[in-house]
Structure formats: structure tokens, C-alpha cells
Amino acid sequence: MCKKEGLVLHEKDNVGTALNDLTAGSKIPVTKNQTITLTEDIPYGFKFSLHDIARGEAIIKYGEAIGQAKDSIKAGSLVHIHNTEGQRARGDL
Amino acid sequence: MIFNGFKRPDQSVGVRNHLLVLPSVVCANDTARLIGQQLQGAVYVTHEHGCGAHYHSSSDQIRRTMIGYGSNPNVGACIVVGLGCETMDAEEIAAGIAKTGKPVAAIVIQKVGGTIKAVSQGVQTGQKMLAELSAQKRQECDLSELIFALECGGSDSNSGISANPALGVASDLLIGEGGSSILSETSEIVGAEHLMAKRAVNKEVADQILEIVHRAEQEGVKQGLDMSNLAPGNREGGLSTVEEKSLGNIHKGGTSPVQEVLEYAFKPSRKGLIIMDTPGYDVESITAMVAGGAQVIAFTTGRGTPVGCPVAPVIKICSNSDTYGKMQDNIDINAGVIIDGLSTVQEVGQQIFQELVDVSNGKLTKAEQLGFGDFSIYRPLT
């Protein structure tokens, strides 16, 4: 076994998790057949998009929706609170 | 599977043999502290509750938690200290604990005539209790007697990949031995309740899971709490939404069916995986599970935490090797080796299970070595 750079937890997921500090431009193998080129630095533990995600589309991790895209997100971008919002326990929805 | 524990008169089994000094009211805190400090090996707690008229649900919850805490099988004997004019009557709390058959005493400051007399009486009573407790020996007990409390705090995005799934493996192993685990913190099931409901043993339990999550969500919104906005440490650890945190959190419960849903600090009536409705505050949640009879706590963390429990060992499991490297004095097991590619979820799960057995046999956890004993009762607002 060796340390992976990125981890995809479920086949339905549209985000992967960085298992290292990853730098913009790196090509990260995410599945047997897919490699993602990062458009920006992804800090350890943070998420990056596996393909383009449209505004309003669900962000999927563990095979389940963890929130929605607030903006369109290009493949290989950081997915976090600046472009993702939860749909639960808010009181405004 | 067998371990060596302390058999109690009510047939429950402890993994520790503590003398607990418990104030029934905030005004008795210092008196309880003085009694506890004089007695070698005793533990004492302090809290802010017990005085005047509470809402009914609130006073029921505080009373139930105090009686449950003193009744925990890790407590071999208990001294309840009251002032005398409070709602949380020390003699009533003591009588509730005494139903377990263990030695219990109540000392009421106004009745005995001041704190010096109360401390004196408490220390004399405690000395006799300690003599009795120290003569008790561990005996062979079955692992099925154990209730494992599953807690997490200071989660990061590794928690759902390493520490929580590994704890889930350990929880399933204990349940396979006939034991029980309690999954808590309802606000951290928000967004994952449909998955837990699918694992309920029947529709009634499934509906209860959905109901407590709905209630926590509504209550949070009513109080103006934005639960969707995670703690700063969670966000800095890479978690973006409460749904993401919850989906990682529920891995602690492994894959076992959910047998029962309990309100705060109630005792399970069934074996296996239980969900207890507690707030997402670590110490209030642990206190409730211990009041429900949990003898050992497993606590997964990404950011690191020193939290301990006065009467029960807390096994700290870290999700990543960075935090483990920095906080080894507080953390027992490094599940970060899963992220590092050095071990598997299954292997670390086995390691946690073995640690549960060792700790139940008497091995001290890091929080115990350092004497950490946090205690807090959650008081509902209505």
C-alpha cells in the first residue's frame, strides 16, 4: 500500500478529497481510468471537483448530496464553502 | 468473549470502580470538591444546575442524568451532596442511585449544620466506602455486558474516511459479541437520517430517527442556531456543510441495524446499536450516554481534543497523522495510518476493538492518565 494523493469515496461522487497538499497543475489519478488536472492548490483534507459542476447542481460525496453548487465549478477546482452551500438546518429554505 | 470487570449487585458490570462525589446543586460544588479532594481515588464533578424551579422537562432531565450517572456500573459507591433548599433533592437523587444496590450516601449541608461538618461527614463516609471498594476484585465478565459510547468532536474531512469507519468496525465487532453501542449527537445526523432510518429494525424505530432529526433541525432554526454553518475548526479541516459532516459521522455506527431510539440519558432496553438524542456538544453528549449506562467511550477527532470523563475511560482515535503527531499525549490510537496507506479501515477497527477490551480490563487511557474528567448536563430550554 502507498499513500494516494486523492480519494473518491463512491462511484456517484463528483468530488474527490485531497490526501496531501496538492498544487495547481498536478494531474491526480482519481479512478482507474480518470486523471484530473487541478486548476488551483487543494489543501490536505479539502475537496476538488471531478468534472464541471453547474450552479445549483448537487455536490455528491459518499454517494449522497452534501450540498449545492453556489456557482458553476470547473473540473479540478476547490469545492468548499465559497462555492458550496448546505441545504439543511438553515431556516431560510 | 471474556474480560475482567466489577460485578454490581444489580447484575451490571463496571470496567472501573470509582467512588463518585456528586453535588445535587451548584451551591454544593465546593463542598463536593473538598470531600473528593481529601479522598484518595475518589472522583468529583461540579455543574451549574439544581437550584430553583426549572421547566418540568428540564428538571426531569437533570434528575434523570444525575441518577443515571451515579448508577453507572463504573461507579462502585456514591456520595450525593446537597444544600437543602434546592429543587434537585440530594436524598431523592441518592435514593434513585441506591436502587442499584451499591453503597450510596446523601449529605445535606443545611441539615448537618455547615460545610465543615458536611465535609467531615463526607470524608468519614467516603473512607469507609473506599475501604470496601479497594477490597473488591475484578471477576470474569462477558463482553456482551458492555455499552460503548460513540462520540466525535473536532471532526475534519479525514474523520469520515479513517477514524469513523474504523470505529464502526469496532462497534460492529462488539455488537457481534452481543454488546451494545450508542450513536449520539442528533444534529450530526442531519442530512444522513434517511440512511440510518433504512437500518432501523422496524418502522417505529425508523420514524423515531426521522422525528428526532426533524425536531433537532426545527429547534435549532427556532433558536436562531445556524447548524448548517459548521464550527470554524470543521471548516478549516475541509468540511463544507452539515450534510457532509453527518455522512462522515454516521460511519461510527458501523453497519449494524438500529434497535432503539432513546431520549437524553435514558438506559437502553435492547442490545445492539442504539441512537440517543443528544445535542452536538461533546461533553453533554458523553454525560448523557454515561448516564444511560455506557462504560467505555470511543471518541474520534480530526483536530484533536483532551476531553475525558470522570467515571468512564475515553479512548481517543485520531483521523490523521498530523494531529496525532502533535497531540499524542491526548490521543490513544492513530487512524491516520489509513490515510497514509499504511493500514486498512478493517485493521484499525480491530485495533480499536482490542483497545476496548484492554481498557475494559483496566488499561488507562490517555485522558485517564492525565486526570481529565469533564462533566456537563444539557438543559432543554422548554
Boltz contact constraints between the chains, C-beta under 6 A:
constraints:
  - contact:
      token1: [A, 1]
      token2: [B, 341]
      max_distance: 6.0
  - contact:
      token1: [A, 2]
      token2: [B, 341]
      max_distance: 6.0
  - contact:
      token1: [A, 3]
      token2: [B, 340]
      max_distance: 6.0
  - contact:
      token1: [A, 3]
      token2: [B, 341]
      max_distance: 6.0
  - contact:
      token1: [A, 17]
      token2: [B, 157]
      max_distance: 6.0
  - contact:
      token1: [A, 19]
      token2: [B, 339]
      max_distance: 6.0
  - contact:
      token1: [A, 45]
      token2: [B, 156]
      max_distance: 6.0
  - contact:
      token1: [A, 45]
      token2: [B, 157]
      max_distance: 6.0
  - contact:
      token1: [A, 45]
      token2: [B, 158]
      max_distance: 6.0
  - contact:
      token1: [A, 45]
      token2: [B, 237]
      max_distance: 6.0
  - contact:
      token1: [A, 45]
      token2: [B, 238]
      max_distance: 6.0
  - contact:
      token1: [A, 46]
      token2: [B, 238]
      max_distance: 6.0
  - contact:
      token1: [A, 62]
      token2: [B, 247]
      max_distance: 6.0
  - contact:
      token1: [A, 64]
      token2: [B, 247]
      max_distance: 6.0
  - contact:
      token1: [A, 66]
      token2: [B, 241]
      max_distance: 6.0
  - contact:
      token1: [A, 66]
      token2: [B, 243]
      max_distance: 6.0
  - contact:
      token1: [A, 66]
      token2: [B, 244]
      max_distance: 6.0
  - contact:
      token1: [A, 67]
      token2: [B, 241]
      max_distance: 6.0
  - contact:
      token1: [A, 67]
      token2: [B, 243]
      max_distance: 6.0
  - contact:
      token1: [A, 80]
      token2: [B, 240]
      max_distance: 6.0
  - contact:
      token1: [A, 81]
      token2: [B, 240]
      max_distance: 6.0
  - contact:
      token1: [A, 84]
      token2: [B, 240]
      max_distance: 6.0
  - contact:
      token1: [A, 86]
      token2: [B, 228]
      max_distance: 6.0
  - contact:
      token1: [A, 86]
      token2: [B, 241]
      max_distance: 6.0
  - contact:
      token1: [A, 86]
      token2: [B, 242]
      max_distance: 6.0
  - contact:
      token1: [A, 86]
      token2: [B, 243]
      max_distance: 6.0
  - contact:
      token1: [A, 88]
      token2: [B, 190]
      max_distance: 6.0
  - contact:
      token1: [A, 88]
      token2: [B, 191]
      max_distance: 6.0
  - contact:
      token1: [A, 88]
      token2: [B, 242]
      max_distance: 6.0
  - contact:
      token1: [A, 88]
      token2: [B, 243]
      max_distance: 6.0
  - contact:
      token1: [A, 89]
      token2: [B, 190]
      max_distance: 6.0
  - contact:
      token1: [A, 89]
      token2: [B, 217]
      max_distance: 6.0
  - contact:
      token1: [A, 89]
      token2: [B, 220]
      max_distance: 6.0
  - contact:
      token1: [A, 89]
      token2: [B, 227]
      max_distance: 6.0
  - contact:
      token1: [A, 89]
      token2: [B, 228]
      max_distance: 6.0
  - contact:
      token1: [A, 89]
      token2: [B, 242]
      max_distance: 6.0
  - contact:
      token1: [A, 90]
      token2: [B, 228]
      max_distance: 6.0
  - contact:
      token1: [A, 91]
      token2: [B, 221]
      max_distance: 6.0
